[in-house]
Amino acid sequence: MKALIFGIGGFVGRYLTHELKEHGYEVAGSDVMLQCPIEDIEYYRGDLLDPEFINRLIETIKPDAIINLAAISSVGASWSIPQTTIQVNVVGALNILEAAGKFARSAKVMFIGSSEEYCVKSGKISESDPLAGNNPYGISKMALEQFVECYRARYGMKIYYVRPFNHTGIGQRDSFVLPSFCKQAADIVRGGQPGQIHVGNLSAKRDFSDARDIVRAYRMILESDDDRTIYNVGSGEAYGLDEMLDYIVSLCTVEVKVVVDQDRFRPVDTPVVLCDNSLIREKLGWQPQYSIFETLKEMYEHYLKNEQA
């Protein structure tokens, strides 16, 4: 099996590449960066918004599987650049769908949705709950999902769609909340003096998974014959950001003070996001292997050892 990953240079790309290669896949990838940070793969530099490039690439490679990780994936960033978010997350995906339909009609194609598509709910969110994204990122993913259903029905393509919940790990940009906490804490400890961590809204509760668990789910879903079922992927446990921050601070060997910064608050922030992962557990046998606190410790220690991480 030959897999083509768009957005391979992003945070999840490294994890998915490792997961696929560990299970016998040949991996090729594309991104906008000059050089791919992942070794031993075929790499093609290009823009998802260039349909001619996407056509040539898929026609040349003729992949058995196509996974699109390329996206504006930050809710916060999507508020600043809503037009770009729609362009990349929807128009870019349409370019892949069009090219796959022309040059790799038999390939399995996977698109990544988001828990941000769902209506706000205090309890666990299941796949049957209504969708009503309340930010540009979530809305872009809702639109993408509709196009997936449309192309699957019209062209008979084998298109998979998955709704992951929050995930993190070593390598995620520190513009995201948990890497930001870990990096700030590690910087203070490395400096050897008491310091401050600047944070936004700590009252939110989130279901965070380790990226390694998420990509294992992607592979398992892609290898199944059922391209109609949309799965939630998440740990099934939600923790307060304050609780996770307290844990990170507990790892520090110098005094750390938490400072709430109003500039870090989102225009709209969902109070609780919690995944009901019973469907993927029951149908595919997937379950998380990492706790978020193990992941946080790994991330903090990575920043502690790598100043430029």
C-alpha positions as CSV (number, residue, x, y, z in Angstrom):
1,M,0.0,0.0,0.0
2,K,1.3,3.4,-0.9
3,A,-0.1,6.4,1.1
4,L,0.1,10.0,0.1
5,I,-0.2,12.5,3.0
6,F,-1.0,16.1,2.4
7,G,0.2,18.4,5.2
8,I,2.9,15.9,6.1
9,G,5.2,18.6,7.5
10,G,2.7,19.5,10.2
11,F,2.5,18.3,13.8
12,V,0.5,15.1,13.1
13,G,2.3,14.3,9.9
14,R,5.3,12.8,11.6
15,Y,3.2,10.6,13.8
16,L,1.0,9.4,11.0
17,T,4.1,8.6,8.8
18,H,5.6,6.6,11.6
19,E,2.3,4.7,12.2
20,L,1.8,3.8,8.6
21,K,5.5,2.8,8.0
22,E,5.4,0.6,11.1
23,H,2.4,-1.2,9.4
24,G,4.1,-1.8,6.0
25,Y,3.0,1.3,4.1
26,E,5.2,3.2,1.6
27,V,4.7,6.9,2.4
28,A,4.9,9.9,0.2
29,G,4.1,13.4,1.3
30,S,3.4,17.0,0.3
31,D,3.6,20.3,2.0
32,V,4.4,24.0,1.3
33,M,7.8,23.9,3.1
34,L,11.1,23.8,1.2
35,Q,12.3,20.6,3.0
36,C,10.3,17.9,4.7
37,P,11.4,17.4,8.4
38,I,10.7,13.6,8.0
39,E,13.4,11.4,6.5
40,D,13.1,8.5,4.1
41,I,9.9,9.5,2.3
42,E,9.1,10.8,-1.1
43,Y,8.5,14.5,-0.7
44,Y,6.8,16.9,-3.1
45,R,6.6,20.6,-2.3
46,G,3.4,22.3,-3.4
47,D,0.4,24.3,-2.5
48,L,-2.9,22.6,-1.7
49,L,-4.6,25.6,-3.4
50,D,-2.8,24.8,-6.7
51,P,-5.2,22.3,-8.4
52,E,-2.7,21.7,-11.3
53,F,0.0,20.6,-8.8
54,I,-2.5,18.4,-7.0
55,N,-3.6,16.8,-10.3
56,R,0.0,16.1,-11.4
57,L,1.0,14.7,-8.0
58,I,-1.9,12.2,-7.7
59,E,-1.6,11.2,-11.3
60,T,2.1,10.5,-10.9
61,I,2.0,8.7,-7.6
62,K,-1.3,6.8,-8.1
63,P,-1.6,6.2,-4.3
64,D,-3.7,3.5,-2.7
65,A,-4.6,5.8,0.1
66,I,-4.7,9.6,0.4
67,I,-4.9,11.4,3.8
68,N,-5.3,15.1,4.1
69,L,-3.8,16.6,7.2
70,A,-3.3,20.1,5.7
71,A,-5.4,22.6,7.4
72,I,-5.7,25.8,9.4
73,S,-6.1,23.8,12.6
74,S,-6.2,26.4,15.3
75,V,-9.5,27.7,16.4
76,G,-7.8,30.9,17.6
77,A,-6.1,31.4,14.3
78,S,-9.3,30.8,12.4
79,W,-10.9,33.9,14.1
80,S,-8.0,36.0,12.7
81,I,-8.0,34.6,9.2
82,P,-11.5,33.2,8.5
83,Q,-11.1,33.6,4.7
84,T,-7.9,31.7,4.6
85,T,-9.4,29.0,6.9
86,I,-12.2,28.4,4.3
87,Q,-9.7,28.5,1.4
88,V,-7.3,25.9,2.9
89,N,-9.8,23.7,4.8
90,V,-12.5,23.5,2.1
91,V,-11.1,24.6,-1.3
92,G,-7.9,22.8,-0.7
93,A,-9.8,19.6,0.2
94,L,-11.9,20.0,-2.9
95,N,-8.8,20.1,-5.0
96,I,-7.8,16.7,-3.6
97,L,-11.3,15.3,-4.2
98,E,-11.3,16.5,-7.8
99,A,-7.8,15.1,-8.5
100,A,-8.5,11.8,-6.7
101,G,-11.7,11.4,-8.8
102,K,-9.8,11.9,-12.0
103,F,-6.6,10.0,-11.4
104,A,-7.0,7.7,-8.3
105,R,-10.7,6.8,-8.3
106,S,-10.1,3.5,-6.5
107,A,-7.9,5.0,-3.7
108,K,-9.1,5.3,-0.2
109,V,-9.3,9.0,0.7
110,M,-9.4,10.3,4.3
111,F,-10.4,13.8,5.5
112,I,-10.0,15.0,9.1
113,G,-13.0,16.8,10.7
114,S,-13.2,18.1,14.2
115,S,-15.1,18.0,17.5
116,E,-15.5,21.7,16.9
117,E,-18.3,20.8,14.4
118,Y,-20.6,19.8,17.2
119,C,-23.2,21.8,19.2
120,V,-22.2,22.9,22.6
121,K,-23.1,20.1,25.1
122,S,-22.3,19.6,28.8
123,G,-22.1,15.8,28.5
124,K,-20.3,13.3,26.2
125,I,-20.6,14.1,22.5
126,S,-21.6,11.2,20.3
127,E,-21.6,10.9,16.5
128,S,-25.4,11.3,16.4
129,D,-25.3,14.7,18.2
130,P,-26.2,17.7,16.0
131,L,-23.6,19.8,14.3
132,A,-23.4,23.6,14.7
133,G,-19.9,24.9,14.7
134,N,-19.5,28.2,16.5
135,N,-16.1,29.3,15.1
136,P,-14.6,29.7,11.6
137,Y,-12.6,26.5,12.0
138,G,-15.6,24.4,13.0
139,I,-17.7,25.8,10.3
140,S,-15.1,25.1,7.7
141,K,-15.0,21.4,8.8
142,M,-18.8,21.2,8.6
143,A,-18.6,22.4,5.0
144,L,-15.9,19.9,4.2
145,E,-18.0,17.1,5.6
146,Q,-20.9,18.0,3.4
147,F,-18.7,18.0,0.3
148,V,-17.3,14.5,1.4
149,E,-20.9,13.2,1.5
150,C,-21.7,14.8,-1.9
151,Y,-18.6,13.4,-3.7
152,R,-19.1,9.9,-2.1
153,A,-22.7,9.8,-3.3
154,R,-22.1,11.3,-6.8
155,Y,-18.9,9.6,-7.8
156,G,-18.9,6.4,-5.7
157,M,-15.5,7.3,-4.2
158,K,-14.3,5.6,-1.1
159,I,-14.0,8.6,1.2
160,Y,-13.5,8.4,4.9
161,Y,-14.2,11.1,7.4
162,V,-13.3,11.3,11.1
163,R,-14.0,13.7,13.9
164,P,-11.0,13.8,16.3
165,F,-11.1,15.7,19.5
166,N,-8.2,17.7,20.9
167,H,-4.8,16.0,20.6
168,T,-1.3,17.0,21.4
169,G,2.3,15.8,21.8
170,I,5.9,16.6,21.2
171,G,6.2,18.8,18.1
172,Q,2.9,20.7,18.3
173,R,3.4,24.4,18.0
174,D,3.4,26.4,21.2
175,S,0.6,28.6,19.9
176,F,-1.6,25.7,21.1
177,V,-2.5,25.7,24.7
178,L,-0.8,22.7,26.2
179,P,2.6,23.1,24.4
180,S,2.4,26.8,25.5
181,F,2.0,25.7,29.1
182,C,4.8,23.2,28.9
183,K,7.2,25.5,27.1
184,Q,6.7,28.4,29.4
185,A,7.2,26.2,32.4
186,A,10.4,24.6,31.0
187,D,11.8,28.1,30.1
188,I,11.3,29.2,33.6
189,V,13.0,26.2,35.1
190,R,15.9,26.3,32.7
191,G,16.4,29.9,33.7
192,G,16.7,28.9,37.4
193,Q,14.6,31.8,38.8
194,P,11.0,32.1,39.7
195,G,8.8,33.2,36.8
196,Q,5.3,33.6,35.4
197,I,3.2,31.5,33.0
198,H,0.7,33.6,31.0
199,V,-2.6,31.9,30.3
200,G,-6.0,32.4,28.9
201,N,-9.3,30.9,30.1
202,L,-8.5,28.1,32.5
203,S,-12.1,27.1,33.3
204,A,-12.6,25.2,30.0
205,K,-12.6,21.4,30.2
206,R,-11.2,19.5,27.2
207,D,-10.8,15.9,26.1
208,F,-7.1,15.7,25.0
209,S,-5.5,12.6,23.5
210,D,-2.0,11.8,22.6
211,A,-1.3,12.2,18.9
212,R,0.0,8.6,18.8
213,D,-3.5,7.3,19.8
214,I,-5.1,9.5,17.2
215,V,-3.1,8.4,14.2
216,R,-3.5,4.7,15.2
217,A,-7.3,5.4,15.0
218,Y,-6.8,7.0,11.6
219,R,-5.0,3.9,10.3
220,M,-7.6,1.5,11.7
221,I,-10.4,3.5,10.2
222,L,-8.7,3.7,6.8
223,E,-8.1,-0.1,6.8
224,S,-11.7,-0.8,7.5
225,D,-14.1,-1.4,4.6
226,D,-16.7,0.9,6.1
227,D,-16.3,4.4,4.6
228,R,-19.8,5.5,5.6
229,T,-19.4,5.5,9.4
230,I,-18.0,8.7,10.8
231,Y,-16.1,8.1,14.1
232,N,-15.3,10.3,17.0
233,V,-11.7,9.8,18.2
234,G,-11.0,11.0,21.7
235,S,-9.9,9.7,25.1
236,G,-13.4,9.8,26.7
237,E,-12.0,11.8,29.6
238,A,-12.2,15.6,30.0
239,Y,-9.9,17.6,32.3
240,G,-9.9,21.2,33.2
241,L,-7.1,23.3,31.7
242,D,-6.4,24.5,35.3
243,E,-5.9,20.8,36.4
244,M,-3.5,20.1,33.5
245,L,-1.6,23.4,34.2
246,D,-1.4,22.5,37.9
247,Y,0.2,19.2,36.9
248,I,2.8,20.9,34.7
249,V,3.6,23.4,37.5
250,S,4.1,20.5,39.9
251,L,6.9,19.2,37.7
252,C,8.8,22.5,38.0
253,T,11.7,22.8,40.4
254,V,11.4,26.6,40.8
255,E,8.5,28.8,41.8
256,V,6.0,29.4,39.0
257,K,3.2,32.0,39.2
258,V,0.2,31.8,36.9
259,V,-1.0,35.1,35.3
260,V,-4.3,35.2,33.5
261,D,-4.0,37.3,30.3
262,Q,-7.3,38.5,28.8
263,D,-5.6,38.8,25.4
264,R,-5.4,35.0,25.3
265,F,-9.1,34.5,25.6
266,R,-11.1,33.4,22.5
267,P,-14.1,35.3,21.2
268,V,-16.2,32.2,21.8
269,D,-15.0,29.3,24.0
270,T,-17.0,26.1,24.6
271,P,-17.0,25.3,28.4
272,V,-16.8,21.5,28.1
273,V,-15.8,19.2,25.2
274,L,-16.0,15.5,26.0
275,C,-15.8,12.6,23.5
276,D,-18.1,9.6,23.5
277,N,-15.7,7.1,21.9
278,S,-17.9,4.0,22.4
279,L,-18.6,3.6,18.6
280,I,-14.9,3.2,17.6
281,R,-14.2,1.0,20.6
282,E,-17.1,-1.3,19.8
283,K,-16.7,-1.5,16.0
284,L,-12.9,-1.3,15.5
285,G,-11.5,-2.2,18.9
286,W,-9.6,1.0,19.3
287,Q,-8.8,2.4,22.7
288,P,-6.3,5.0,24.0
289,Q,-3.0,3.7,25.2
290,Y,-1.6,7.0,26.6
291,S,-3.0,9.3,29.4
292,I,-2.8,13.0,28.8
293,F,-0.7,13.4,31.9
294,E,2.0,11.0,30.5
295,T,2.0,13.1,27.4
296,L,2.3,16.4,29.3
297,K,5.3,15.0,31.2
298,E,7.0,14.0,27.9
299,M,6.3,17.4,26.4
300,Y,7.6,19.3,29.4
301,E,10.8,17.2,29.6
302,H,11.3,17.7,25.8
303,Y,11.2,21.4,26.2
304,L,13.4,21.3,29.2
305,K,16.1,19.4,27.2
306,N,15.6,21.3,24.0
307,E,15.7,25.1,24.3
308,Q,14.9,25.6,20.6
309,A,12.1,23.0,20.5
